[in-house]
Amino acid sequence: MTPKHRCTPTHCTILPPHILRAVSRNGSDSQREAALRTIAQDTTFRALRAAGGLSLDPAALAQGAHVAAAAKKRTIYDAQGSESLPGKLVRAEGAPKMKDAAVDEAYDGFGATFDFYQDCYGRNSIDDEGLALDGTVHYGRYYDNAFWDGRRMVFGDGDGQLFNRFTISLDIIGHELTHGVTQDEAGLAYLFQPGALNESISDVFGSLVRQKVLKQTASQADWLIGAGLFTPNVQGQALRSMKAPGTAYNDPVLGQDPQPAHMNNFVHTYEDNGGVHINSGIPNHAFFLVATGIGGYAWERAGLIWYETLRDSRIRQNTGFGRFARLTLNAADKLFGVGSAEHEIVQGAWAQVGIKVK
């Protein structure tokens, strides 16, 4: 089996580069050291991806053909503080819990994400063909990040001063695994608006994974991404807020959340692959408005609209906000009917973030 789309080579991390740069400027000596080491490692991974050294491996994907339909196959490795992947095998599918929170959180998070896609959308793992889910914990020394590298998820332990272990937040796990879904279905380029959409889609479904586990309606959910990741030393709730982009944190070391909620405040930059972690706030807020406008469990109708849009064959690598918005409106019409309440809510939500679609 080969992926439906070949994603532009990338290294999808949960922690935005602007946060790491802020820590490298404003943190204590140990915090700065951890941030600079993380920046160096992330830069190396991006260079490897650009050179074709990391990709959604067809050989790895092919193993899905040997996995029973809709059967979880999780494997967790321990890098033991090294930067060698995948590390030592510590927990395979069906094995009992360990006395290691990171191992068990990764294992359970993989299971929750697998179950979410299967139960809600009939999807059989990341590639819809039973792909095994591999993860590595305890990567590097005080590594302040987690990432999807096209083959596996990798989690750092954080520095313990600003960041907790990166397995601590279920929506982070759902976010990173969703990069694999987007890679398989849409192949969105990880640059500028397509890259911001890529990040936003991961935030959307990462949040929905957690909402489903907690059995929360759209009105009950906090719509935060990465809640629990910050230690009490940080003045902030989470990495991002879909409900109120730009308000997730305001901290002397990390700086202030730069996400916009409207196209009037779109950030034009070449940093962070053209602001992929920043401008994702705009489509994030659009989804929040759709989900709360429709009401009920967000994965049932709002999430279904976004999922069917992600699978739309008209998506291209360079799809931007406007095209994606039109496709969500088309999906709402297809699923619920032209002139339906869902159609009106989707159209109105995009208009509220400065994107008019018909």
Secondary structure, 3 states (H helix, E strand, C coil): CCCCCCCCCCCEECCCHHHHHHHHHHCCHHHHHHHHHHHHHHHHHHHHHHCCCCCCCHHHHHHHHHCCCCCCCEEEEECCCCCCCCCEEEEECCCCCCCCHHHHHHHHHHHHHHHHHHHHHCCCCCCCCCCCEEEEECCCCCCCCEEECCCCEEECCCCCCCECCCCCCHHHHHHHHHHHHHHHHCCCCCCHHHHHHHHHHHHHHHHHHHHHHHCCCCCCCCCEECCCCECCCCCECCCEECCCCCCCEEECCCEECCCCCCHHHCCCCCCHHHHCCCCCHHHHHHHHHHHHHHCCCCCCCHHHHHHHHHCCCCCCCCCCHHHHHHHHHHHHHHHHCCCCHHHHHHHHHHHHCCCCCC
